[in-house]
Amino acid sequence: MLRTILTVSLVVAFAGAAQAQLAFQGVDQNLLSRLLQKYKSEPKTFEFGLIGDQQYGAEGERKFPALANSMNRARLEFVTHNGDFKNGSSVCSNAVFQNRLESFEAFEHPFILTPGDNDWTDCHRANNGAYDPLERLAMIRRMFYPNNFTLGKRKIEVVRQSDDPRFSLYRENAIWAVGNVVFASVHVIGSNNNWGRTPEQDIEYTARNLANLYWLRTAFAFARDGNFDGVFIVMQADMNWELPASAYDRLGFNDTIVVLSQEVQAFKKPVLLTQGDTHYLKIDKPLLGLRSNRRLENFTRVQNFSDLDAHWLKVRVEPNNPNLFVVEQAIVPENVFVHP
């Protein structure tokens, strides 16, 4: 009981410190000006693809080429991968990282990756090779985010949070825009967002949590000031939206949910968030207003096909559709499971 009370108190302290720092820092006006100069809202119909939690074990690795080929044949502006490029019981070696990097670079479309917990947070496990998670995170940043361009054969330039000297570590957090939509990748991961295991990991969580909150604020400020019609967010974690804020497995996500609720309610236009983590396709509306405790109708969460369901989602942006985002299943015939 004492440990639980101390745990809750520490997280509340972290959250309060993060919110206080955000209040004093605000959105970087120089960065906001760069974004507004670089991207203009130009309504058009286009499509992009979603994947995540793939290449899980031998079966997942065997199915991945057909999944990639299916996406490569489609006319897509880009592909987002919301993390976990290996399962939670396989090694976190440089060889595995290099294999995944090469498979992502082989995509025909621009490829945007946000890390997952299997990719670094859980690498301390014996069956993952007993790596230092912070060393693995540093390696991921060096290998997968060497510059301001995406992965894939056809690359696009994005704006990275690391361009701000205050957040130079966070190369994985990116903002870009296509048509009338602002896109943002935010490094929020499963395993309680890397909070609550060791003091070293808690320090990492606290700093990254602040960076993530700032990045969400920046994306929505850009969308509002640029008169964009929608915001799309990609992250890895299922943030246990349905649990009470006091639940242990929500503590690493509470700040993110609060900022999302504030920004979505203020934005008033459609917001689509894609996540992985809990391994089956679902589309729902889990975000509540902070005061009303009612569902925010302009927010939709979509969880990708995951694990051994090696398929993908196509999102079509329709400027004249009040929902803006239309999500379609893209079943890969070669990967359909044959039930006995």
C-alpha positions in Angstrom: 0.0 0.0 0.0 2.8 2.4 0.9 4.6 1.8 -2.4 1.3 2.5 -4.3 0.8 5.8 -2.4 4.4 6.8 -3.1 4.1 5.8 -6.8 0.9 7.9 -7.3 2.5 10.9 -5.5 5.6 10.7 -7.7 3.6 10.6 -10.9 1.5 13.5 -9.7 4.7 15.4 -9.0 6.1 14.6 -12.4 2.9 15.6 -14.1 2.7 18.8 -12.2 6.3 19.7 -13.1 5.7 18.9 -16.7 2.6 21.0 -16.9 4.3 23.9 -15.1 7.2 23.9 -17.5 4.9 23.8 -20.5 3.0 26.8 -19.2 6.2 28.8 -19.0 7.7 27.6 -22.3 4.7 27.8 -24.6 4.9 26.9 -28.2 8.2 27.9 -29.9 7.1 30.8 -32.2 10.2 30.4 -34.5 9.3 26.7 -35.0 5.7 27.6 -35.5 6.6 30.2 -38.1 8.8 27.6 -39.9 5.9 25.2 -40.1 3.5 27.9 -41.4 5.9 28.9 -44.1 6.7 25.4 -45.1 3.2 24.0 -45.3 -0.1 25.5 -46.6 -3.5 24.0 -46.2 -4.6 23.0 -49.7 -7.7 20.7 -49.5 -7.4 17.6 -51.7 -8.3 14.0 -51.7 -5.5 11.6 -50.9 -4.7 8.3 -49.2 -2.0 7.0 -46.8 -1.3 3.7 -45.2 -1.1 2.5 -41.6 0.8 -0.5 -40.1 2.3 -1.5 -36.8 3.2 -4.4 -34.5 4.5 -6.4 -37.5 7.3 -8.9 -38.2 6.4 -10.8 -35.0 8.3 -14.0 -34.9 9.0 -16.4 -37.9 5.4 -16.2 -39.2 5.2 -12.5 -39.0 8.5 -12.1 -40.8 7.4 -14.6 -43.5 4.2 -12.6 -44.1 5.8 -9.1 -44.1 7.0 -9.1 -47.8 3.4 -9.7 -49.1 2.2 -6.9 -46.8 4.8 -4.5 -48.1 4.1 -5.4 -51.7 0.4 -4.8 -51.2 1.1 -1.3 -49.9 3.7 -0.6 -52.6 1.0 -1.3 -55.3 -1.3 1.3 -53.8 -1.2 5.0 -54.5 -0.3 6.4 -51.1 1.2 9.7 -50.0 3.1 7.9 -47.3 3.1 5.0 -44.8 3.1 5.3 -41.0 4.3 2.5 -38.7 3.3 3.0 -35.1 6.0 0.9 -33.6 6.9 -2.6 -32.4 8.9 -3.9 -35.4 9.6 -7.1 -33.4 7.7 -9.0 -30.8 8.2 -8.8 -27.0 10.2 -12.0 -26.7 12.8 -11.6 -29.4 16.3 -10.2 -29.3 17.0 -6.4 -29.6 20.3 -6.9 -31.5 21.8 -4.5 -34.0 21.3 -7.2 -36.6 17.6 -7.2 -36.0 17.5 -3.4 -36.1 19.5 -3.4 -39.4 17.1 -6.0 -40.9 14.1 -3.8 -40.0 15.7 -0.7 -41.3 16.4 -2.3 -44.7 12.9 -3.6 -44.9 11.5 -0.1 -44.3 13.9 1.6 -46.7 12.7 -0.8 -49.4 9.1 0.6 -49.3 8.2 2.6 -52.4 6.4 5.3 -50.4 7.8 7.6 -47.7 7.9 5.7 -44.5 7.4 7.3 -41.0 8.2 5.1 -38.0 7.5 5.9 -34.3 9.2 3.5 -31.8 7.4 1.0 -29.7 8.0 -0.6 -26.4 9.2 -3.9 -27.9 11.8 -2.0 -29.8 13.7 -0.6 -26.8 11.7 -0.3 -23.5 11.4 -4.1 -23.0 14.9 -5.0 -24.2 16.0 -5.5 -20.6 14.2 -8.8 -20.6 16.4 -11.9 -20.7 14.8 -13.3 -23.8 15.4 -9.9 -25.5 19.1 -10.2 -24.8 19.2 -8.2 -21.5 20.1 -5.0 -23.1 20.2 -1.6 -21.5 16.9 0.0 -22.8 18.4 3.5 -22.9 21.3 2.3 -25.0 18.9 0.6 -27.4 16.9 3.9 -27.6 20.0 5.8 -28.5 20.8 3.2 -31.2 17.3 3.5 -32.7 17.6 7.3 -32.9 21.0 7.0 -34.7 19.9 4.3 -37.1 16.3 5.2 -38.0 16.4 9.0 -37.8 19.8 10.1 -39.2 18.4 13.3 -40.8 15.1 15.2 -41.4 13.9 12.9 -44.2 11.7 9.9 -43.9 12.7 6.3 -44.6 11.5 4.6 -47.9 12.7 4.9 -51.5 10.7 8.1 -52.1 11.5 10.3 -49.2 9.8 13.5 -47.9 11.3 16.0 -45.5 9.6 16.4 -42.1 10.1 18.9 -39.3 11.7 17.1 -36.3 11.4 18.1 -32.7 15.2 17.8 -32.4 15.5 21.0 -34.5 14.6 22.8 -31.2 17.8 22.8 -29.0 15.6 22.3 -25.9 14.5 18.9 -27.3 17.6 17.8 -29.3 17.2 14.2 -28.3 13.8 13.6 -29.8 14.5 13.0 -33.5 11.7 10.5 -33.6 9.0 13.1 -33.1 8.0 14.7 -36.4 5.4 17.0 -37.9 4.5 17.3 -41.6 1.4 18.3 -43.6 -0.4 17.0 -46.7 -3.5 18.6 -48.2 -5.5 20.1 -45.4 -4.2 17.8 -42.6 -1.4 18.2 -40.1 0.4 14.9 -39.2 2.4 14.3 -36.0 4.3 11.4 -34.7 4.6 11.3 -30.9 6.8 8.9 -28.9 4.3 7.4 -26.5 4.9 3.7 -25.8 3.3 0.8 -24.1 4.8 -0.7 -20.8 3.3 2.3 -19.0 5.3 4.7 -21.2 8.5 3.4 -19.6 7.5 4.7 -16.2 7.7 2.8 -12.9 10.4 0.2 -13.4 13.7 1.8 -12.4 14.8 5.3 -11.4 16.8 5.6 -14.6 13.8 4.8 -16.7 11.6 7.2 -14.7 14.1 10.0 -15.5 13.8 9.1 -19.2 10.1 9.0 -19.0 9.8 12.4 -17.3 12.0 14.2 -20.0 10.3 12.5 -23.0 6.8 13.0 -21.5 7.5 16.8 -21.4 8.8 16.7 -24.9 5.7 14.8 -26.1 3.3 17.2 -24.4 5.1 20.1 -26.0 5.0 18.4 -29.4 1.3 17.8 -29.2 0.7 21.4 -28.3 2.8 22.5 -31.3 0.9 20.3 -33.7 -2.4 21.7 -32.7 -1.2 25.3 -32.7 0.1 24.7 -36.2 -3.2 23.2 -37.3 -5.2 26.1 -35.8 -2.9 28.9 -37.1 -2.6 27.4 -40.5 -6.4 26.8 -40.8 -6.0 23.1 -41.4 -9.1 20.9 -41.3 -7.8 17.9 -39.5 -5.0 16.5 -37.3 -3.6 13.0 -37.5 -1.5 11.6 -34.6 0.6 8.4 -34.7 1.9 6.8 -31.5 2.5 3.2 -30.2 0.7 3.0 -26.9 -2.7 1.8 -26.0 -3.0 4.3 -23.2 -5.6 2.3 -21.2 -8.1 5.0 -21.9 -10.9 3.1 -20.1 -9.1 2.9 -16.8 -9.5 5.5 -14.0 -6.7 8.1 -13.9 -5.5 6.6 -10.5 -5.0 3.1 -12.0 -1.3 2.1 -12.0 -1.4 1.2 -15.7 -2.7 4.7 -16.6 -0.1 6.7 -14.6 2.4 6.9 -17.5 -0.3 8.2 -19.8 -2.3 10.6 -17.8 -0.5 13.8 -19.0 -0.9 12.8 -22.6 -4.6 12.1 -22.3 -5.1 15.4 -20.5 -3.3 17.4 -23.2 -5.1 15.5 -26.0 -8.5 16.2 -24.4 -7.7 19.9 -24.1 -6.4 20.3 -27.6 -9.0 18.2 -29.3 -11.9 20.0 -27.6 -10.4 23.4 -28.5 -9.6 22.4 -32.1 -13.2 21.3 -32.8 -12.3 19.7 -36.1 -11.7 16.0 -36.9 -8.7 14.3 -35.1 -7.7 10.8 -35.9 -5.1 8.9 -33.7 -3.6 5.6 -34.7 -2.0 3.3 -32.2 -0.8 -0.3 -31.9 0.0 -2.2 -28.7 -3.0 -4.4 -28.0 -3.0 -6.3 -31.2 -6.4 -6.3 -32.9 -8.2 -3.9 -35.3 -10.6 -1.5 -33.6 -12.0 1.9 -34.3 -13.7 3.8 -31.5 -14.0 7.1 -29.5 -12.2 6.6 -26.1 -11.3 10.3 -25.4 -13.5 12.2 -22.8 -13.9 15.9 -22.2 -12.1 16.8 -18.9 -15.1 18.6 -17.5 -18.0 16.9 -19.2 -16.7 13.4 -18.9 -18.5 12.8 -22.2 -17.0 11.4 -25.4 -15.4 14.0 -27.7 -17.2 13.3 -31.0 -14.5 14.9 -33.2 -11.8 12.4 -31.9 -11.4 8.9 -33.3 -8.9 6.2 -32.3 -7.9 3.4 -34.7 -5.8 0.5 -33.7 -4.0 -1.3 -36.6 -4.0 -4.8 -37.7 -1.2 -6.3 -35.5 0.8 -9.3 -34.5 0.1 -12.2 -37.0 -2.7 -10.3 -38.7 -0.4 -9.1 -41.4 -2.8 -6.6 -43.1 -2.9 -2.8 -43.3 -5.3 0.1 -43.2 -5.9 2.7 -45.9 -7.0 6.1 -44.8 -8.6 8.4 -47.4 -8.9 12.1 -46.7 -12.0 13.5 -48.2 -12.2 17.4 -47.8 -16.0 17.5 -48.4 -16.7 14.7 -45.9 -17.6 16.1 -42.4 -15.7 13.2 -40.9 -12.6 14.0 -43.1 -11.0 10.6 -42.5 -12.3 7.4 -44.1 -10.6 4.2 -42.8 -10.7 1.1 -45.0 -9.4 -2.4 -44.3 -6.7 -3.7 -46.8 -6.7 -7.4 -46.4 -3.6 -9.1 -47.9 -4.9 -12.3 -49.6 -1.6 -14.1 -49.2 -1.7 -13.5 -45.4 -5.2 -14.6 -44.7 -5.2 -17.3 -42.1 -6.7 -20.6 -43.2 -8.9 -21.8 -40.3 -9.2 -25.5 -39.7 
